[in-house]
Amino acid sequence: LMTKALRRYFNALRSNEKHIKNVENYLYGTMQNLFGVWWNKQAAREYVAKHPEEEKSADNDNSGLYY
């Protein structure tokens, strides 16, 4: 994830399509978003590991799906 985030960051700087004025602030925002995504994925994995019965019941229960 870190490599992909840094690659997107440097590509954005190089392309100059976003007209980045403060490079350090843009890097800070990029890293903040990266760690937010990482934290949410980690928390989801831990939740599924602690609550396996909810995942199974959600697979069998189609009442929340709209067709």
Stockholm file with secondary structure:
# STOCKHOLM 1.0

chainA/1-67         LMTKALRRYFNALRSNEKHIKNVENYLYGTMQNLFGVWWNKQAAREYVAKHPEEEKSADNDNSGLYY
#=GR chainA/1-67 SS CHHHHHHHHHHHHHHCSSCCSCHHHHHHHHHHHHHHHHHHHHHHHHHHHHCHHHHHHHHHCCTTCCC
#=GC SS_cons        CHHHHHHHHHHHHHHCSSCCSCHHHHHHHHHHHHHHHHHHHHHHHHHHHHCHHHHHHHHHCCTTCCC
//
